[in-house]
Amino acid sequence: MALTKFVNVYKCRLCGEMFTSSGTNSEIAAWKGTLHEIMKASGLDTPCSTPEVTPTMFEMHSCKNGSYGVADFQGTRKAADNNASL
């Protein structure tokens, strides 16, 4: 039986690549982490943080051509196994 995994998805502004950086097997942790970051970005404080899986609104991306880009958080994607990706 496959585990359900939730992965944080980002999109690079420079090269357009979408990638994942972290994730969790817990739907509640995924929900809380996503909600916490949305509320924080909106200027609201919330106790919903789960630091080990809470995404950040931005991450640095190493593009395939050697450039470095800024990536934006797109959301938390549900995938159906432990090797979940895009």
N, C-alpha and C positions, 0 to 999 in steps of 0.2 A: 504494500500500500504506500503510495507516494505521500509525502508530507506537503502541506500547502506552505509556501513561502511567500513573504511579502518583501519586495525589494524597492529601495528608493531610487527613482529614475531622474536623471539629469540630462540636459541638452546644452551642448557647447554653443555659445554665441558666435565663436570664430569659425569653426569648421562644420557645425550643425550635427555632429555625432551625438547620438543618445547612448547613455551608459548607466550602469548601476554602480553604487558605491558601498552599500551596506544593506542589511535586511534582517528579518526576524521570522520565526515560525509562528509567532503569536499575533493573531488578528487584532487583539485588544491593544498590544504594544504598537502595532502599525497604525491603528486608528488614532491612538493618543499622540504618537509622535508627529503624525501629519497635522492633526488639529493644533497641537502646540505651536508648530512652526508657522502655520497660517495665522494664528492669533498673534504671535510675537511679531510677525512681519506687518500686521495690521495695527501695531501699537498697543495691543492688549496683553495684559499679563495673565498667565494661566498656570495652574499647578499640574497640568497634564503631561509634564516632561518624563520621558523614559530615555535618559542620556545615551544609553548604549545603542538605541535605534532611532533617536530623534534626528531627522535630517536637518541640514542647514539650507537656507535659501540659495546659497551660492557655494560652488566648489571650483577649484582650479582643475583644468583639464590639460593633459599632455596630448596635443594633436599629433596625428600620424606623420605630419610633415616636419615635426620638430618645434612647432610653435606652441605657445601656452595660451589657453583661452579661459574665459570665465563661463562657467556652466550654471544654469538656473534649474532649481528644483521643479520638476514637472508633476510629481505625485508619487504615490506608493502603489506599485503594480502587484497584483496577485498572480502568482505562477504556481504550477502544479508539481514541482519537485525540488529537491535540495540543490540542484545545479541550475536553478532558475536564472534566466537572463532575459534580455529583451525579446 
